[in-house]
Amino acid sequence: MLHKLVSAPINLVIKIGEKVKEEVEKELYDLPTIQQKLIQLQMMHELGDIPEEAYKAMEEGLLFRYEVAKRMEMEQWEQMTKRKEGGT
């Protein structure tokens, strides 16, 4: 009983931390989100809302995240394929 009372706050903090990490990764590596941000950035640049240097720097960061996200997606796909092949 005492163990549950002591470990409950720790378990809650761990669960919250895991959820925050999951949401951050989703925001950072979600392909549709990155694509939308690239479109918004392009529009801002075309409207003259941001200077060329800032545009290029932000675009480079988004394209890097896009590349990482695509790589992660491919790795997940390969793992799923391997599991299906191993299970049949």
ZICOR-V997903 format. One record per run of one state. SS is the DSSP state (helix for helix, strand for strand, loop for the rest). FROM is the first residue (numbers start at 1). LEN is the number of residues. Records with the same first field share a line. If there is no record, write none. Layout:
SS=FROM-LEN  FROM-LEN
This chain:
loop=1-1  30-1  47-5  88-1
helix=2-28  31-16  52-36
